[in-house]
Amino acid sequence: MDTPKIVDKILLVGDFVYLRTRTNPKNNHTHWDCRKVRAKECKARAITTTRNQELILLKGPKESKHAHPPNQEASRSSHR
């Protein structure tokens, strides 16, 4: 499984880019949409939480499939 990473306020999972949509303070879950959701090009979503200061992916690309290949810019961003 790819390790989730937050870079410049975006979530990177593998080579997929997600934008934060909402945070639920009751359960400490953050919901993310694929960056192509708003353009109606994809419906993939992710959910993360933190435990002991570690980012944990609860739902990601394996559970919510993308309608496009991985984002090339994510590869460049994740190597910063």
MARLOSE-460712 format. One record per residue (C-alpha): residue in one letter; x negated, y negated, z. Coordinates in steps of 0.25 Angstrom, whole numbers, plus 2048, in hexadecimal, padded with zeros to 3 digits. Example, Ala and Ser with C-alpha at 12.3 -4.5 7.8 and 13.67 -1.06 7.14 Angstrom:
a7CF81281F/s7C980481D/
This chain:
m800800800/d7FB7F27FD/t7F87E9809/p8017DD809/k7FA7D080A/i7FF7C180B/v7F77B7803/d7FB7A9801/k8097AC806/i80C7B77FC/l80C7C67FF/l8037CF7F7/v8067DE7F7/g7FD7E57ED/d7FE7DC7E1/f80C7D77E3/v80F7C97E8/y81B7C57F1/l8207B87F7/r8267B7805/t8357B6805/r8397B6813/t8347BA821/n83D7C182C/p8377BD839/k8407C7840/n8387D383B/n82C7CB836/h82F7D0827/t82B7C781B/h8327CA80E/w82B7C7801/d82F7C77F2/c8277CA7E7/r8227BD7E0/k82A7C17D4/v8387C27DB/r83B7B47DA/a8397B57CB/k8427C17CB/e8377CA7C5/c8367D37D1/k83E7D77DE/a8327DD7E6/r8327D97F5/a8297DB801/i82A7DA810/t81F7D881A/t81D7D7828/t8117D5832/r80D7DE83D/n8017DB846/q7FD7D083B/e7FD7DA830/l8067D8824/i80E7E5821/l8167E7814/l8247ED817/k8297ED809/g8207EB7FD/p81E7EF7EE/k8207FE7F1/e82E7FB7F6/s8327EF7EE/k82D7F17E0/h8287E67D7/a82E7E47C9/h8207DF7C4/p8117E37C4/p8097DE7D0/n8057CF7D0/q7F77CD7CB/e7F57C07D3/a7F87C97E0/s7EB7D07DD/r7E37C37DC/s7EA7BD7E9/s7E77CA7F1/h7D87C97EF/r7D77BC7F5/
